[in-house]
Amino acid sequence: MAGYDPQATLAAITDNAVPIVLIGGLSIVAMWVFFVEAARMSARDRVPPMALWMTVLWWPHDGNYLLRYDDWFGTYDHWFMQLFWFAIIVTFVSETIYFVQTIKYGRDELSPGQSQKAHSLRMLGALAAGVVSWSLIKGALDDPLFLLSFMGTLLWGLPSASALLSRRRNNPAGMSLLEYQAFSVMTFCYSIASIGFFEDDFFHSAPYVGICVAACIWSLVVVHQLKAAGAPTSSWADRKVPAVV
């Protein structure tokens, strides 16, 4: 499948600046709520905030976007990519916290029977594998503006949530309704903005629309499953969920 034309897409974003800023702004606010809430839930329940593979893929993805500062402020010099750059600072810092929390709280769940030192080394190895994996994925994608991979990270996050729910079936520690309601809002908003206003045929193609629809539906399923499992409304809720041991 052919990729999108970056200059034509950025021109379309400029032409549709008002709806994109409104919808995209809501998506970014929801994104920040999700990331902060995930870290708070992890600290509250003393469990890893994400499935390990998710943390070690998101971290290099967002770090790579930040490292390409010259692309966004020089080569393309477009406000949309620049605003995303500032927004991604929050997510990258959050993902760094997630990794530290995974080392701190995840030994019993992820490295049973291992020492804390061995667990820490295993997590560093997983992060290194994630960096290499993201480099291979990025090299294979025709995605100069990260617009496909942003949607991809949303889809990737849902198997992570489902994996945690499966592992913590009767005890959804480290997960709240607010966290995944925000994730759902973020997913719907980015899907609407990209399909509705990026204009390039790529964003109207069956594979891309299919990714968006799958992510949106899956996000609602996760929220429903969390409700059924008795997850707290937020990290501020009085009821404590006992940590997984």
N, C-alpha and C positions, 0 to 999 in steps of 0.2 A: 504494500500500500504506500503510495506517494505521501511524503510529508507536507507540511504547510509552508507557505512562503512567509518568512519572518517579517519582511518589510510591509507586505500587503496586510498581514495580520495586525501589525502595529498601527498601520494607517486606519484600519477598521476600528481598532480600539479607540483611537483618537476621535473618529467620527461618532462613536457611540459612548463617549466619555461619561455622560451623565448616568445612564443605567449601569454602566460597568462600575463606576465609582460607588454608586448606591448598593448594588448587589455584591460587588467585590468587597466593599467596606464591611458589610454585614458578615461576609464569609471570613474576613480577617479577624473581626471581633470574636466570632464563634471559634475560630482557630486558636486564638489566645486563651479563651475560656477553657477549651479542651486541654491545651498543653499545661496550663497552670493547675487545673483541677486534677489532671493525671498525676502530677508531681505531689500535690497535696494528699491525694488518696494513698499514694505509695508510702509517704511519710506517716500518715495516720495509721495504716494497717500493717506497715513494715513488711511489704511484699514488693516484688518488681512491678513497675507500672505497666509494662508492655511485655509481650512475648519477646524473647531475646533477639530473634532474627529481625523483628521490626525495628527495634532500637538501633541495631548495628547497620541497617540499610538506610533508615531515615537520617542518621547522623552524617554519613558521608554525602548523601544527596544534598542536604541543606548546607553543609560545609562547602561543598563544591560550588553551589550557587553563590555563596558569599565570596569565595575566592575569585570568582569571575567578575569582580567589581569593574574592571576596565571595559568589559562587554556592555554592562548596563549603563555606565556613566560616560563611556567613550564611543565604542563601536556603534551601538544602537542609540544611545543617548535619548532614551524614551522614559517619560514619567512613570508609566505603568511598571516597567521592569525595576525602576529605581525605588518606587514605593514597596514593591515586593521585597527588594533587598533589605530595606529597613524592617519589614514585617518578619522576615526570615531570621533576623538576629534573635528575636524572642524564641522562635522554635528551636534554633540551634543551641542556645543556652539551655533550654528546657531538655533537649535530647542529651546534652552533656550531663545534666542532673540525673536524667533517667539512667544513664549508664552507671553513674556513681551509686545510685540507689539499687541497681541490679547487683552490683558488687556487694553492697552493704547488707541488703536484705534477702538476696536470692540464693544463698548457699544451700539451704535445706531443700529448696524447691528445684534448683537447677544443677547442683553438684552434691547430691546426697552422699554422705560418707567421706567427703573430701575436706581437707583443711581449708581455712579461710584463704591462705596463701595460694593453694592449688586452685581454688575457685576463682580467685582474682586473676591468676594467669590464664585460666580457661576463658574468662570473659574478655581479656585483652586479645587473646587469639581469635575469639569470635569477632571482635571489632575489626581486627586486621583483615579477616576474611570478608567482612562486610564492605570494607573500603575497596578491596580488590573486586568484589562482586559488583559493586556500584560502578566502578571504572569500566568493567566489561559491558554492563548494561548500557551505560551512557554512550560508550563507543559504538554500540550497535543501533542506537536510536537516531533517527533523523529528527532531532528535537532541539534546535539551537536556542530556543527561548525557554526551555523547561516546561512548556505549556502542557505537553503530554505527560511528562513525568510527575507534574503536580497532581494531575488526575490519577496517575498510577499510584502515587503514595496514598491517596485516599482509599483506593481499592485495596491496596496492600494492608492498610490498617485494620480492615475488617476480619480477615483470617486471624490476625493477632488477637482481636477481641474474642472471636469464637473459640480460639485455642485456650485463652484464659478461662472463659466460661466453662468449657469442657473440663479443664483441669480442676477448676474450683466450683464444680457443679452446684453443690449445696451450700457454698460459702463464697460469694463473689467478692472476696477481699480485693482491695485496691481499685475498685471500679464503682462509679456512681452514675445515676441517671443523668445528672447535669453534664457529666463528662461526655457521654455518648449522645445526648440530645444536641449538645454543641457540635459534636462531630457530624451528626446528621444534617444540621443547618449548614455547616461548612460545605458538605458534600453537595447538597441540593443547590446552594448558591453558586458554587464554582461550575457545576454542570449547566445551570441556566445561563450563566454569563458566557461560558465558552461556546455552547451550542447556539445560543441566541444572538451573540453579538461579535464573535471573532470573525465571522463571515467566510473565512476560507473553507473550501469544500471539504478539507480534511476533518473539520469539526462537525460536519454534517454526515460523515461517512458512517456506515453501519457499524464497523468495529469500534469507532470512538463513541458513538451514541450508546452502543451496547455496554461499554465500560461504565459510562455514566449511569445508565439505568441500573446496572447490576450493583454499583456502589450505593446508589440511593436506596434501593430496595433492601439491600443487606444491612444498611445502617439502621433502617426502621426495625428490621428483624432483631438486631442486637439490642435496641432499646426495649423492645417487647420482651425479649428473653431476660434482660436485667430486671425488669419489673416482676416477671414471674419468679425470678430467683430471690426476690426480696432485697435487691441492692439498695443502699441508702440514696436519698434524693441528691445529696451533695456531701462534700467533705466537711461541711458545717453541721450536718445532721447529728442529733444527740446519740442516736443508736450506733454503737460500735460493732463492726463486723470483726470477729476474732481472726487473727492472722492464720494463714495456712502453715502447718508444720509437717 
